[in-house]
Amino acid sequence: MRSLRRAFRAVRRYVRELTDESACDRYVAHVRTDHPRAPVPTRKAFERMRTDRQEGDPRRGFR
């Protein structure tokens, strides 16, 4: 049972990295460590900020 849970967590972590769902978590960790006085954005605000940045820079790929 323990190995099944471990395998499930590994697959979940892999899928989150593959789909870039963990980008918000990484950004929040960065803000908290490097800029402790800065406000931490919500997931919705982060996704809006990321989308705006991608649409503003044509080198970042197509949507």
Secondary structure as UniProt FT lines:
FT   HELIX           2..18
FT   TURN            19..22
FT   HELIX           23..34
FT   TURN            36..37
FT   HELIX           43..56
FT   HELIX           58..60
//
